[in-house]
Amino acid sequence: MHVFDLLAEEPLEPQPVMAIVGTQRFLQTLAARELERRWVGEGQASRLDGDSIEWRDVADELDAGLLFATTSRRLVIVDPAAKLVADYKERLEKMADKKENTATLLLLLDKLPGNTTLARKLSAKKAIISCNEPTRLQGKKQVPDSGRSVAWLIDWAKQRYDRRLTKSGARLLWDRIGPIYGLLDQELAKLALYTNDRIDERLVDRHCGSWRTQTTWKMIDAALDGRTGEALGQLNELLDAGEAPPALFGSLTWSLRRYATAARLYQLAERRGKRLRLREAIQQAGFRWDWEIGAAERRLRRMGRARALRLPADLVELDLKLKGSHSHISRARQALEAFLVSL
């Protein structure tokens, strides 16, 4: 099954072992959340770091479940699961044959070779969800099915942002960004700030482009790394090129709220007398890849806990300025510059 089928509410029976396979991290996250919502409810799944667990950790979670769970079914998500598959292949194969079906072990993997015994067992039970770009058969070859991705974009814009994305607008957005689904979602979030209804080709053409997108993220990274002069230069380039301050604010909010969440999780664990490594808090806040986890840890240590915890309040203040006293472009530039300097 492809993740697009899952998100379209196609039925899927839970199995003792299942796998979400693909290199599109955003789609993997959507698939895992959808299964959690269906089978146990939001926030009810157990999540394990696959780089540091052993089999006994998995077994304990499958047997115990959550103390305050609202369902008898258990869902344990291992992410990433490549090491677990490599170390305990035979146990997973045996588990895949189990008849008992009150608990599901969900493995998040970049790939699962189809010629392996585990892959064959899971395929036979329709227990693999593909999170790569969809394909279609052309002659004897599988080729990318861009039409299906464009259709998903239209549905996603309506479902997630309550905006009507036209077919021509979706096609142009796909042509500009390509099969990077997390970035496509970020672009939709930005476009939704410009309209209360329709996102068409003209809006996409004006506000979405690889240069603007890349420069925005470089600006945020530079500010968080303490390269303030570089960040201010990129901000001026974006504003001079016609980028709207509300769109830049949307990108800032999306990026910085994860840092604030990590700091809050770390603080809550400390207050409860629990031991939580900063890296674990960062992962729980939504950072997934090793390189971005490492960068986030370095940036949070540089920023300090107090500053990170103030980010939500500072973002609210910036939002009010951009919508009120600093709505004019010259004043908006000042507000954004001051905010970047404060990081």
For each residue, the residues with C-beta under 8 A, 3 or more apart:
1: 5 6 10 12 126 128 129 130
2: 5 6 129 130 134
3: 6 7 20 22 27 28 30 31 129 130 131
4: 7 8 134 148 152
5: 1 2 8 10
6: 1 2 3 10 12 31 34 35 129
7: 3 4 30 31 34 152 155
8: 4 5 155
9:
10: 1 5 6
11:
12: 1 6 35 38 126 129
13: 126
14: 18 35 39 73 75 101 104
15: 18 96 101 104 122 125 127
16: 95 96 98 100 101 103 104 105
17: 92 95 96 104 105 107 118 121 122 127
18: 14 15 35 104 105 106 107 122 127 128 129
19: 81 106 107 108 109 112 119 122 127 128 129
20: 3 28 31 32 106 107 108 109 129 131
21: 109 110 111 112 128 129 130 131 132
22: 3 27 28 110 130 131 132
23: 110 111 131 132
24: 27 28 131 132 133 179 180 181 182
25: 28 29 182 288 289
26: 29 30 181 182 185
27: 3 22 24 30 31 131 132 181
28: 3 20 22 24 25 31 32 108 131
29: 25 26 32 33 288
30: 3 7 26 27 33 34
31: 3 6 7 20 27 28 34 35 129 131
32: 20 28 29 35 36 45 77 79 106 108
33: 29 30 36 37 42
34: 6 7 30 31 37 38
35: 6 12 14 18 31 32 38 39 75 104 106
36: 32 33 39 40 41 42 43 44 45 75 77
37: 33 34 41 42
38: 12 34 35
39: 14 35 36 71 73 75 104
40: 36 44 45 69 70 71 73 74 75
41: 36 37 44 70 71
42: 33 36 37
43: 36
44: 36 40 41 66 69 70 71 75
45: 32 36 40 75 76 77 106
46: 61 65 66 74 75 76 77
47: 76 77 79 284
48: 53 57 58 61 76 77 78 79
49: 52 53 79 280 283
50: 53 78 79 80 81 82 83 84 108
51: 80 83
52: 49
53: 48 49 50 57 58 78 84
54: 57 58
55: 58 59 84 87 88 91
56: 59 60
57: 48 53 54 60 61
58: 48 53 54 55 61 62 76 78 84 105
59: 55 56 62 63
60: 56 57 63 64
61: 46 48 57 58 64 65 74 76
62: 58 59 65 74 76 103 105
63: 59 60 103
64: 60 61
65: 46 61 62 69 74 103
66: 44 46 69 74
67:
68:
69: 40 44 65 66 72 74
70: 40 41 44
71: 39 40 41 44
72: 69 102
73: 14 39 40 102 103 104
74: 40 46 61 62 65 66 69 102 103 104
75: 14 35 36 39 40 44 45 46 103 104 106
76: 45 46 47 48 58 61 62 103 104 105 106
77: 32 36 45 46 47 48 106 108
78: 48 50 53 58 81 84 105 106 107 108
79: 32 47 48 49 50 108 288
80: 50 51 83 108 109 110
81: 19 50 78 84 85 107 108 109
82: 50 85 86 109 110
83: 50 51 80 86 87
84: 50 53 55 58 78 81 87 88 92 107
85: 81 82 88 89 92 107 109 112 118
86: 82 83 89
87: 55 83 84
88: 55 84 85 91 92
89: 85 86 92 93 116 117 118
90: 93 94
91: 55 88 94 95
92: 17 84 85 88 89 95 96 105 107 118
93: 89 90 96 97 117 118 121
94: 90 91 97 98
95: 16 17 91 92 98 105
96: 15 16 17 92 93 118 121 122 125 127
97: 93 94 121
98: 16 94 95 101
99:
100: 16 103
101: 14 15 16 98 104
102: 72 73 74
103: 16 62 63 65 73 74 75 76 100
104: 14 15 16 17 18 35 39 73 74 75 76 101
105: 16 17 18 58 62 76 78 92 95
106: 18 19 20 32 35 45 75 76 77 78
107: 17 18 19 20 78 81 84 85 92 112
108: 19 20 28 32 50 77 78 79 80 81
109: 19 20 21 80 81 82 85 112
110: 21 22 23 80 82
111: 21 23
112: 19 21 85 107 109 116 118 119 122 128
113: 116 119
114: 119 120 123
115: 119 120
116: 89 112 113 119 120
117: 89 93 120 121
118: 17 85 89 92 93 96 112 121 122
119: 19 112 113 114 115 116 122 123 128
120: 114 115 116 117 123 124
121: 17 93 96 97 117 118 124 125
122: 15 17 18 19 96 112 118 119 125 127 128
123: 114 119 120 126 127 128
124: 120 121
125: 15 96 121 122
126: 1 12 13 123
127: 15 17 18 19 96 122 123
128: 1 18 19 21 112 119 122 123
129: 1 2 3 6 12 18 19 20 21 31
130: 1 2 3 21 22 134
131: 3 20 21 22 23 24 27 28 31
132: 21 22 23 24 27 135
133: 24 144 145 149 179
134: 2 4 130 144 145 148 149
135: 132 142 143 144 145
136: 142 143 144 145 148
137: 140 141 142 143
138: 141 142 143
139:
140: 137
141: 137 138
142: 135 136 137 138
143: 135 136 137 138
144: 133 134 135 136 179
145: 133 134 135 136 148 149
146: 149 150 174
147: 150 151
148: 4 134 136 145 151 152
149: 133 134 145 146 152 153 174 179
150: 146 147 153 154 167 170 171 174
151: 147 148 154 155 170
152: 4 7 148 149 155 156
153: 149 150 156 157 165 170 173 174 184 188
154: 150 151 157 158 165 166 167 170
155: 7 8 151 152 158 159
156: 152 153 159 160 161 185 188
157: 153 154 160 161 163 164 165 170 188 192 199
158: 154 155 161 162 163 164 165
159: 155 156
160: 156 157 185 188
161: 156 157 158 188 189 192
162: 158 192
163: 157 158 188 191 192 195 197 198 199
164: 157 158 197 198 199
165: 153 154 157 158 169 170 173 188 199
166: 154 169 170 198 199 200 201
167: 150 154 170 171
168: 171 172 200 201
169: 165 166 172 173 199 200 201 203 204
170: 150 151 153 154 157 165 166 167 173 174
171: 150 167 168 174 175 201
172: 168 169 175 176 201 204 205 208
173: 153 165 169 170 176 177 184 187 188 204 208
174: 146 149 150 153 170 171 177 178 184
175: 171 172 178
176: 172 173 204 208 209 210
177: 173 174 180 183 184 187 208 210 213
178: 174 175
179: 24 133 144 149
180: 24 177 183 184
181: 24 26 27 184 185
182: 24 25 26 185 186
183: 177 180 186 187 213
184: 153 173 174 177 180 181 187 188
185: 26 156 160 181 182 188 189
186: 182 183 189 190 213 251 254
187: 173 177 183 184 190 191 208 213
188: 153 156 157 160 161 163 165 173 184 185 191 192 199
189: 161 185 186 192 193 250 254
190: 186 187 193 194 207 208 247 250 251
191: 163 187 188 194 195 199 203 204 207 208
192: 157 161 162 163 188 189 195 199
193: 189 190 244 246 247 249 250
194: 190 191 199 203 207 244 246 247
195: 163 191 192 198 199 203
196:
197: 163 164
198: 163 164 166 195 203
199: 157 163 164 165 166 169 188 191 192 194 195 203 204
200: 166 168 169 203 204
201: 166 168 169 171 172 204 205
202: 205 206
203: 169 191 194 195 198 199 200 206 207
204: 169 172 173 176 191 199 200 201 207 208
205: 172 201 202 208
206: 202 203 242
207: 190 191 194 203 204 212 243 244 247
208: 172 173 176 177 187 190 191 204 205 212 213
209: 176 212 213
210: 176 177 213 214
211: 214 215 241
212: 207 208 209 215 216 238 241 243
213: 177 183 186 187 208 209 210 216 217
214: 210 211 217 218
215: 211 212 218 219 234 237 238
216: 212 213 219 220 234 238 243 248 251
217: 213 214 220 221 251 255
218: 214 215 221 222 234
219: 215 216 222 223 231 234 235 238 340
220: 216 217 223 224 231 251 252 255 256
221: 217 218 224 225 295
222: 218 219 225 227 228 230 231 234
223: 219 220 226 227 228 231 340 343
224: 220 221 259 299 302 303 343
225: 221 222 299 302
226: 223 302
227: 222 223 230 231
228: 222 223 231 232 340 341 343
229: 232 233
230: 222 227 233 234
231: 219 220 222 223 227 228 234 235 340 343
232: 228 229 235 236 337 340 341
233: 229 230 236 237
234: 215 216 218 219 222 230 231 237 238
235: 219 231 232 238 239 248 333 336 337 340
236: 232 233 239 240 333
237: 215 233 234 240 241
238: 212 215 216 219 234 235 241 243 248
239: 235 236 242 243 245 248 329 332 333 336
240: 236 237
241: 211 212 237 238
242: 206 239
243: 207 212 216 238 239 247 248
244: 193 194 207 247 248
245: 239 248 249 322 329 332 333 335 336
246: 193 194 249 250 322
247: 190 193 194 207 243 244 250 251
248: 216 235 238 239 243 244 245 251 252 336
249: 193 245 246 252 253 315 318 319 322 336
250: 189 190 193 246 247 253 254
251: 186 190 216 217 220 247 248 254 255
252: 220 248 249 255 256 315 318 339
253: 249 250 256 257 315 319
254: 186 189 250 251 257
255: 217 220 251 252 258 259
256: 220 252 253 259 260 311 315
257: 253 254 260 261 311 312 315
258: 255 261 262 285 286 287 296
259: 224 255 256 262 263 285 296 299 300 303 308 311
260: 256 257 263 264 308 309 311 312
261: 257 258 264 265 284 285 286
262: 258 259 265 266 278 281 282 284 285 287 296 300 308
263: 259 260 266 267 281 300 305 308 309 311
264: 260 261 267 268 309
265: 261 262 268 269 276 281 284 285
266: 262 263 269 270 276 278 281 305
267: 263 264 270 271 305 309
268: 264 265 271 272
269: 265 266 272 274 275 276 281
270: 266 267 273 274 276
271: 267 268
272: 268 269
273: 270
274: 269 270
275: 269
276: 265 266 269 270 280 281
277: 280 281
278: 262 266 281 282 297 300 301
279: 282 283 293 297
280: 49 276 277 283 284
281: 262 263 265 266 269 276 277 278 284 285
282: 262 278 279 285 287 293 296 297 300
283: 49 279 280 287 288 293
284: 47 261 262 265 280 281
285: 258 259 261 262 265 281 282 296
286: 258 261
287: 258 262 282 283 292 293 296
288: 25 29 79 283 292 293
289: 25 292 293
290: 293 294
291: 294 295
292: 287 288 289 295 296
293: 279 282 283 287 288 289 290 296 297
294: 290 291 297 298
295: 221 291 292 298 299
296: 258 259 262 282 285 287 292 293 299 300
297: 278 279 282 293 294 300 301
298: 294 295 301 302
299: 224 225 259 295 296 302 303
300: 259 262 263 278 282 296 297 303 305 308
301: 278 297 298 304
302: 224 225 226 298 299
303: 224 259 299 300 307 308 343
304: 301 307 308
305: 263 266 267 300 308 309
306: 309 310
307: 303 304 310 311 343
308: 259 260 262 263 300 303 304 305 311
309: 260 263 264 267 305 306
310: 306 307 313 314
311: 256 257 259 260 263 307 308 314 315
312: 257 260 315 316
313: 310 316 317
314: 310 311 317 318 339 342
315: 249 252 253 256 257 311 312 318 319
316: 312 313 319 320
317: 313 314 320 321
318: 249 252 314 315 321 322 335 336 339
319: 249 253 315 316 322 323
320: 316 317 323 324
321: 317 318 324 325 326 331 332 335
322: 245 246 249 318 319 326 327 332 335
323: 319 320 327
324: 320 321 327
325: 321 331
326: 321 322 331 332 334 335
327: 322 323 324 331 332
328: 331 332
329: 239 245 332 333
330: 333 334
331: 321 325 326 327 328 334 335
332: 239 245 321 322 326 327 328 329 335 336
333: 235 236 239 245 329 330 336 337
334: 326 330 331 337 338
335: 245 318 321 322 326 331 332 338 339
336: 235 239 245 248 249 318 332 333 339 340
337: 232 235 333 334 340 341
338: 334 335 341 342
339: 252 314 318 335 336 342 343
340: 219 223 228 231 232 235 336 337 343
341: 228 232 337 338
342: 314 338 339
343: 223 224 228 231 303 307 339 340
